[in-house]
Amino acid sequence: MRVLIVDDEPAALERLEVLIRQIPGVELVGSAADGESALAAISDLRPDLVLLDIQMPDLNGLTVASLLPIQQRPEIVFVTAFEIFAADAFEVEALDYLLKPVRFDRLRQAIERAKRRREKTAQPADPLIDGRAIWVQTRTGSVRVSLSEIDWIEAAKDYVLLHTSTRSYLHRSTMSALEKELRGAGLLRVHRSAFVRASRVREVKGHGRAITAVVLADDIKVPVGSTYAFQVIETLSLTAQD
């Protein structure tokens, strides 16, 4: 996986470089500090994935992404310090949206998704096997996200992020509304701002009602709220018996 990083802050570039070098199978092909340089580097280097800052002088990251030809565009993961750009980021078909300071587990997840998406595009589409789904609005219409594909969900102000194995989707909803919609779908509420698929949990941090987080199969660490601890332990125990 060939990766290009774009950020106008030297410290942010350095942090991304350090994190990327810890992920096997990833080649850092270059970096850029502004939008114009990013467009030139993407054209010259042909990366598979671009980690793209949003707030930059002259051309911002959203503009850069919109100027790239769809047929030749690499996967885009936006990196920003502000949640307010989430809706705009997914309007240009971003693979993922990472908040600064970037967590290693989220960066690794984004890169793994990019790999899976590239592998998936070379294969015929699978038939729909799960009738339950969430329809997510996009700039061109709506896309169907099967509930069985969702690994975990997190709140993002007036939206939620639906995380699948190959990308994230921004969906306008509340966590309370989702909780009713997700009943019986294998997704467990572990925090006021997070659901996880119970079958994807491989580790629990802490013991009993003092558990603090669950770790998913992709090494994503999701916090567990104290009011949800008993439900989490009970559900995971039932899952282990099945």
N, C-alpha and C positions, 0 to 999 in steps of 0.2 A: 504494500500500500504506500504510494508516493504522496507525501503531504507537503503542502505549502502553508506557511503561517503569515498572517497579515495583521499588523498592529502598529499604531504610531507611537506607542510607549515602549521604549527599550526594555524596561523592566518586565513588561508583560511578554514581550518576545522571548526574553531570556527564560522566564518561567515556563513558557510553552515548550521551548527547546529542551529544557531539562526533563520535563515530564514525558515528552514524546520519545526521547532516547531510552526511556525505561520500558517501552512497549515493544515486544518482539514483533518482527515482521513489518516494521514501519520504517520507511526511508524519508528523512527530512530533506527535501530537494531544494529548499530555499525559503527566503523570507522577503517581505516587503513592508514599507512603512507608510504607504499612502495608496489611495485608490488607483491612480494612474500607473504606479509601479506594479500594483497587484494585477491589473489587466494585462500589462506587458509580460509579467512573470507567468501568468496562467497560459498565455498564448505560446510562450517560448518553452516552458517546462512541462506542460501538459500533466499537471498533478491529478491524482485520483480524488483527492480530498483537499479542500481549502478551509482552514480555520480563520475566519474572517471577522475582524473587529467591526463594529457598527459605526461608532463615532470616530471619524477621521476628518482632517481638513480637506477642503475641495470635494472630492468624491467620497461619500460615506460608503459603508459596506453594503447597505441596501441597494444603492445605485449601482455599485460594481456588479452585484449579483444580477440585477435586472438587465444589465448590458451584455451579459454573456449569452451566446447562442444556446438555446435549449439542447440541441443535438450534440453539442461539443462541451457542454458544461460539466465540470467536475461536481462531486458532492459538496454541498456547502453546509458548514456548521458555523453559526454565528456565535461570537464571543463578545460579551458586553457586561458592563457594570450595572445596567439598568433593566428592570423587568418591563418597563413601559414599551419597549420595542418588540415584545414577543409577537403580538398580532401582525405587525409589519413584516417581521422575519419570516413567518410562515406563509405570508402572502406570496413570497417569491420562492416557495417550495423548498424551504430549508430542511435539511435532514434532522438537525437538532439545534438547540439553543442553550448555550452554557453561560452561566453567570460567573463573573470574576469575584474573588480569585478562583480560578478553575480548579475543581477537585479532580484528583487523579482518577478516581473510579468513574466519574462521569465522562472524562475525556476518553478513557479506555473504552467505555461503552459506546461512545459516539463513533470511534474508529472501527470497532467491531461491527457496528451497524452498517457503516459504509462498505466494509468488506462483504457482508451478507447481501447488501443491495446489489452490488456488482455481480455477485454469483447468481442472484435470483433473476436478474434481467436477462441472463443467458439461458434461462430455463423457461419452459411453457408455464403459463399461469395455472395455479391449482384451482379446481372447481370449488364453489362455495359449499362448505360442509357444515357450517354453523349458522342456523337461522337468526340467532340473536346478534345484533350489531348496533353500533352507534354511527349515525351519519354525520360526518364532519364537514362543515362548510369550507370551501376553498374559493380562490378568486375566480375560478372558472365554473364552479358548481358545487358538487358535494362528492365526498368519497366515503365508501363504506368500510368501516373498521370493525371486523368481527370481534366480539368480546373474547373469544378463545385466543386471539392473537395478542391481547394486552398483557404485558408482564407486570407493569405497575403504573400508578397514576399519582401525579402530584398537583397540588393547587398552584395557580399562577395568577393571583389577584382575581380578576373577573372571569378567568378562564381556568381550564385544567389541561394538563399535558398528559396525553395518552401515550405511554412508551411501549413500543413493540420491539421485536428483535431486529427490525431493519430501519425503523425511523420513529420520530415522535410526531404527534398530531396535536394541534392546538384546538380545543373545543370549548365553546362558550357554555358553561354550566357551573353549578355549585356542587360542592362535595355532598351536601345533604340530598340534593336531587339525584346525584349519581348513586348514592347508597341504595336508594329504592330500585333504581334501574338495574343495578348489578347483582341483586339478590339471586343466589343460586348459580352464579357464573364463576365461582372459584376465586373471586377477588375479595380479600380480607382487608377491612379498614384497620390500620395500625396506628393512625395518628389523625388529628383533625384535618391535616392537609395531605394525607397519603393513603393509598390502597396498594396492596401487593398481591400477586398470585401466590397462594399458599404453596403450591407445588414447586414454585421457583425458589423458595427459601431454603438455603443450605446451611445457615448458621444463625444462632441467636446470641446477641451480646447481653450478658447479665443473667440473673437467675430469678425465677418466680416473678413476683410483681415488680421486681427491681430491674427487669430487662429494659434496655435502653435503645436497642436497634435490632433490625434483622438484616442479614446480608443475602442478597440474591445470587443466582447462579452466575451472573456476569460481574460479580464482586461489587455490585451497587449496594451501598449502605443506606438504609432507610430508617429514620428515627421512629421509635415506638413511644407514643404518649402514655403516661401513667394510667389514664382512665381506660386504655385499650389493652393493657398488659395481660389481664386475665383472659380476655377473649382471644388474644393472640396465642397464648400458651395452650388454651383449651382446643382451639382449632388445629394448631400444629400437631397436638397429640393425637387428635382424631385422624388427621391426615396421615400420620406415621403408621396408624393401625390399618389403614385401607390397603 
